Amino acid sequence: MPTIPPMRFLSRIVPALCLLGLSVLCGGLQAQTATTTSTGPVAVYRLSFEETGDSVNYRPYQNGFYIAPINGGSGSLILTLITGNQRQYFAYEAFGELFVAVDGKEKKMVLSATAANDVSTTVFYAIGKTEKELEVESRNAVSKVKVAEKMTGYAVSADSEKDLPFIGAGTSVGVAGVSILTAKLDQTLTNVAIRDNASVDTEVDEIIADLTASGYTNGRQTTTGNGAQTPTN
């Protein structure tokens, strides 16, 4: 039985998320992102995944980061995976969004991202109360912004993989599973990003540099025969 890459669909269908907007088309496959964009200071969230419920051929990434403007907008996703002695990261630019939902006096921060094609769907969703106050300083003003210190939700993946050229009897085909997604504000990285007025792209580069220094390699450099990028285990 071959090894099934974790959440293979996401890394397979999103080879280069490079545009902000309602959708990103790459290799004929579409990853949906938010239309909301924002500039200014960014917030950095650390992600963790815990498998739950019934699943088949499903192994989630262990950890990751989500980087987005504090005031909401399109963000970038970095996922990390450790398999044996191999450490890998997988970066997806302009993937999903961070926004604040309001119901009267109640305000909650939401992380939302979806990628889909004809045979596959992956959804990231997390929500938390905006109870953490951050001080943001610009050249001529100091303001305070409330964000969620912690968001919880789910990462759901389902992929029939009927579009892949599997050969041989007994091959494992199809992936389905759910993980509990927890996003915690990394106050140290966020404060540094605010201090340096870093953009989402700049902060992504900084995190990747730190991961590389810690022995992680880019898992998306490995490509399959059809050109889609997929992690290897």
N, C-alpha and C positions, 0 to 999 in steps of 0.2 A: 504493500500500500504506500503510495507516494506521500511525502509530507505536504500538507495543505498550508500555504502561507496564511498568516493571520489577517482577517479582514481583507482578503485578497482583492475583493472588488474595488475598494476605495483606491488602492495603489494602482490597480489595473486601469481604471477608467479615467483617472485624472493625471495624465502624464505631465501636464504643464498648465496649471491654473495661472493665467497671466493677465486676466482682464477683470476689472470690477464691473458689476452690472447684474442684470437679472439672470444671465446664464453665461457660461463659458463653454465654447465648443472646441474640443480637442480630439482630433482623429475621428470625427463623426459622432462622438459621445458627448453628452451634455452634463455639466455639473452646475446646479443652481446655486446662485449666491444672492445676497441681498442687494437691493437697489440703493439703499442708504449708504452714503459715504460721509466721512468726517475726517478732519485734520486736527492736529493738536496733540497733546500728551496721550500716551498709550498706557493701557493696563496689561499686565502679564499674569495669566492664570496657569497654574500647574494642573495637569489632568492626570487622573488615575482611572483605571478600568477594572471592574470586578465582575467576572462572568456570573450570570444568574439564569435560572430557568432551563428549559430544555434547549438543546442545540445539536447540530451535526456538523462535523468538519470545521469547527469554529474555535479559533484561539485569538483572543483580542490582543492588541498592543498593551504593554504594561503601563506606560506613562506617556506624557506629552506636555505640550504648551499650547495655549491659545493667546494670541497677541492681537489686540484691537484698540481703537481709539476709546479713551475713557468715556467720552460723550456719546459713544455708539457709532457703529459703522462696520464696514467690511473688515474682517480680520484674517489672520493667517494661522495655519495649523501646523504644528510639528509633533510627530508621533515617534516614540522610541521603543526599541525592541532589543532585548538581550536573549540570545539563544546560545547556550554553552559559553564559549569564549568570544563569541561574535556580538559586537554592539553596533546597532544600526539606527539611523534616524531617517525619517521620511517627511519632507517639507512640502506643504501645499499652500501656495499664495492665493490671496483673495478667495478664501473658502469660508462661506457662511458669514454671519454677522453677530454683533453684540448689540442689544438694544434694551431700552427700559419700557416695560408695559405698565400702564397706569389704570387703576380702578378706584376712582375717588381719591382718597388720601393714601391709598396703598400703592406703593411702587415696587416693582420687582425687575431685576435684571435678567435677561434671557440670552442664552447662547444657542444659536440655531444654525444648523448646516445640513444640507441634503445633497446627495449625488445620486443620479439615476440614469439608467438607460433601458433598453427593451427587456433585459433579462435580470437586472440587478438594481438593488436599492440599498443605500446606506444613509442612516439618519443619526445626527448628533443633536441632542436636546438637553438643556440643563437650565434651571431657574433658581433664583435666590433673592432674598430681601436686600434692598439697597440700604444697609445700615452702617457701612464703613465709610467714614469721611476722610477724603484725601485733600491736601492743600496743593493747589496748582498755581504756580507763579509765572507770570509773563513779564514783559519788559515794563509795563505800566500798571499792572494790577495783580492782586493776589485774590484767588477765589477758592471756594471749597466745593468739592464734588462728592456726591454719595454714590458708592458702588456696592455691589454684593461682595462680601468677604468670602462667601462660599456658595456655590451653585451645585445642585444635584439633579440628575436626570438619567437618561439612557442613551446608549449607542446601540443601534439595531442594524443588522446586516442580513440580507437575503440575496442569494445569487444562484440561479439554476445552472450557470456555467455551460449552458447548451451551446454557446458560441465558441467554446474552446475545443481544440482538436485532440481530445483524449483518445488514446489507443490502448487496446488490450482489455481483457476481461478482468473484473474485480477492481477496477479503478474507482477510487472515491470521487464522486461527482456531486457538486452542489454544496452550498454553504448556507447555514442559517444559525443565528444566535443573537443573544442580547447580553449587554454588559451594563452594570450600574456605572454611570459616568459621574465623577466628582471633579469639580473645578474649584480650586482654592487660589485666592489672590496671593501672588508672591510679592509681598510688600517691599522686599529689598530690591528686586529687579524693577518693580513699578516705580519706586522712589528714584532710582538711578535714571530710569527712562524719562521721568518727569523733570529731573534736574538737568539732564542733557537735552531736553526737548527732542527726544528721539522719535523718529517715525516708526510705523509698523515694520517697514522693510529694514530699517537700521537695526531695530531690536531683534528681528529674526536673524540677521547676519551675526549679531553679537552672541545669541544663544547657540547658533550653529558652530561658531568659533569655539565656544566653551565646550560643546559636545565633542567636537573634533579633538580638542586638547585632552579630553577625557577618554579618548580611544574609540569614539563612534565614527562610523563611516556612512556615506550616503547610500542608503539602500535602494534608491531609485535609479542608480547608475546601471543596474542590471536590467536588461530588456528581454522580453520574450520574442519569439519568432515573428509575431505580427507587429512588433514595434512598441507595444504597450509596456510600460515599466511596472515591474513587480518585485517585491522583496524576495530574497532567498533565505532559506533556513538551513 
